[in-house]
């Protein structure tokens, strides 16, 4: 079970029966607003309240890597484009939908919806 604390800490709980073990996986120093696993569960996207997207690879156990950082508008949500885990799509509060190459954070395409977006 992966979850985040308000302080921007990604935690992992390994639960077995009535026993559990907690591990701190990463500390990105920004509140995490959403977590999303890739379809093959090898990469975890972390979206922050400030509009930054990080990737974390549980099998490698290293730190989270900053992938995307917005300047003009905060990311509201991000998710993987399937099949595979090479690309993700994001949407900003201002209504800009973007497709990203996850290997290096290159923006491949964008579409402005011309409307403010919110999550319900």
N, C-alpha and C positions, 0 to 999 in steps of 0.2 A: 504494500500500500504506500503510494507516494502522496504527499501533500505538502503544502507550504504554510509557513507561519507568516504573520503580518510583517515581520521584519525583513522578509525576503530570503528566508532560509528554506531550502528544499530538504524535506525529511523523508526517510524511508522507514516504514515499520514492517518487520518480518514477523508475521503472526503464525504460530503453530500451536494448535490446541488452545490452552489457557496461558501459554507463554508468549512473550513478544520481546523483540529486540529493536531498539531505535538507533538509527544512524543518521548523522547530518551529512548530506550529500554535497550541498553547495550553498554558499551564502553570496547572493548577488546584491545585497544592500539596498534593494528596492522592493516594495510590496508587490507580490506576484498576484495578478488578477485571474490568470487561468493556466491550466496545465493540459497538454494534449499529447498523447502517444501517437507515434507513427503506426501505420497499419501492421507492420511487422514487430512492433514493440521494441525497436532498437534505439530510437531517438525520442526524447521528450522535449516538446516546445514549451518554454516558459514565457508568458507574456506579462509584462509589468504594468503597473498603473501609470508609469511615466512614458510608456510607449516604446519600450525596448523589448526585443525578442531574443531569447537565449536558446541554445540547444544544449541538452545534457544527454550523454550516452551512458546509461546505467551499467552496461557491461564493462566499460572502461574505467568507471569509478573516479574520473577526474573532475575538474571544475566545470561549471557551466561556461559555455563560450558565447560571447555576444555576437549575434548574427546581424540584427537590424536595429537601427536607432533612428527614430523619426525626429525631424526638426520642426516641421510645420504643423503636424497633427498627430495626436497619439493613436497608436493602434488600439482598437477596441477588441479585436479578436483575431486569432490566426489558427489555421488548421492545415493539415497535410492534404495535398492533392493526390488522390489515389488513381491507379495502383502505384505502389512503391512509396519511397520516402525521399525523393530527390527534390521535390518542389513543395512550396506551401503557398497558401493564399491568405491575404490579410485584408482587413477593412479598417479604415480610420474613422474617427468621430466625424470628420468632415464629409465622409461618403466616398472616399477613394478606395477602390478595390485594386489590390496589387498581387501579382504572381512573382514569386522569388525562387531563385535557384539556391538551395540550401548549402551547397558545398562552399560557396564564397559570398553569399548574400547579394548576388546580382539581381536587380529588378528586371524581369523579363517583359512584363506587360502591366499596364494600369488602365483603369477605367474610372472616370469620375461619375458618380451617380447623381450629382447635383442636388443632394439632399443630405441633411444631417442624420446620422445613424445612431441608434441606441440598442442596448440589449435588454430584453425583458425576461 
